Amino acid sequence: MRILPLIAVCLFMSAGFGHAQTYDGNLKGLKLIKPLVEDLDEGARACGVTEELIRDGFMYPVSSSNLQISDTNSDAATFYIQLTTLRMRFGCVSAINIKVYVYQFLKPPFSDDAKLFKVELWSQGSINSSGTNEHARSIKGAIEDITKHFMTAWNLDNKPQ
């Protein structure tokens, strides 16, 4: 019975990232992106989730676009995928958090010095639960769906005038 409050807390804490952020035009001109998968926790591995599975979920929607992928170019925007997973008796619960960001020098209004900041261009997340045997497939599908939402935003921002 202690698990229900834990799930409720996870749901309430993540309610703010359960929908896509729309920044109207922030992806305009973006041509190069670099995927970055955060190191998986023990829960994700116990539920059958691998970095390769996550990258496949990202690559499938992106591969049919004009957006270029680079693992090495430092000028590329980062497509950051974070997964936090709990393995329980009834199955697995994962929180997915995806952000697209760049680093940029900016001068805060209260300072004379420019500082390097992380500028978030787009984000979306979800919470998924399933049986242990189905969880990896469920996570791959969720990452594909979120990446499709990103690709839609990117296409809208980069459509010809």
Number of C-alpha atoms within 10 A of each C-alpha: 5 6 10 9 10 10 14 11 12 15 15 9 10 17 13 13 17 16 14 17 17 13 13 13 13 15 21 14 11 14 14 17 23 18 19 17 16 12 13 15 14 13 18 23 14 14 23 16 23 16 16 11 17 22 17 16 22 23 16 14 18 19 11 8 11 10 15 13 18 15 12 10 12 13 12 20 23 23 23 16 22 18 23 17 22 17 18 13 8 10 15 23 24 22 20 22 20 23 18 22 20 16 15 12 12 13 13 10 8 6 8 8 11 12 11 11 13 12 14 16 19 20 23 20 24 22 21 15 18 17 16 18 12 14 21 21 15 17 27 19 17 20 27 21 15 23 21 17 17 25 17 12 21 22 16 14 17 16 9 6 3
